[in-house]
Amino acid sequence: MSERQLVRTLLYLHQQLERAADGLPMTMSQYYMLHFLHEEPRRAAEFTVVSKLRKPGVTALVGRLEANGWIERSPDPQDGRAYVIRITKAGLAAFHAFERNMQSALERFLGEDLVRETDELLDPFYRAWNHRRRERFNRWREGRRGREEIKGRAQ
């Protein structure tokens, strides 16, 4: 498969998943945020680093997730001006239900056997992407800590 065919195929699959998500109670953006939070509680600003959303978009997204009861906020113990977001049990259940719906949608588009083969084929790509995402986030987090240390020394 050429790179062009791969790109077209991935875009087509993404489009099909977007369509499948249309009738569900969770949007793709909400899913991405819950995926980010299911690893550990985080600040909302951290999501801007790994997503295509800017701060106002993340704030709106957090508001919708909180209204659904899928996340909860608490003051950040390290910075009283900020808050930490945690996924709730209801949020985790909705997250897993969304993933099951997307899996079913893929099976309808591709067939169960092809989905299984695709999972095996794409696993190394997923691991590489996840590793790069974590590296990028950790570099950002370390940079933020360094800026906070410098700011603390200046005061």
Phi, psi and omega in degrees: 000134179282164177300320180298316179295321178298313179300313180299318180296315180296320178295320178298314180297319178299316178299317180295321178291322175300316178296318180296329181282344184307319183268004184268158180287352181241139176271166177298319179298319178296320177299314181300319179295315179294324176300318179296321184277341185291344178283317181189157176297147183212166172282150179298322182300332180293331180292332179296335181288324185256359180240175177267005182272150173263174187305314180299322178294320178293320179299316178295318180298316178300318179299317179292319179295320179292320178298328177281350182080018184269343176221165172221149179253148172215154180301142177286120181297340181266345182208104184298342180279341185253173176224159179252140181251135177236145174281139179270172176299319178296322178294319179295319178296317178295321178301311181292323177297319178298316179298320178296320177297319180292322177298316178298320179297316178299319179296324177294320182286316190253337188094146186299318181296316180293324177298317179298315178296319180295320177304314181294320181292318186274349182306314178298325178293319179297315179298319179295316179298315182296322178296314179296320179299315180294319178300313180300314180296316180295322176298317179297315182296317179296319177298320178295317178299318179298318178296321179293322178295316179297315179299319179295323178290329182287338183275000000 
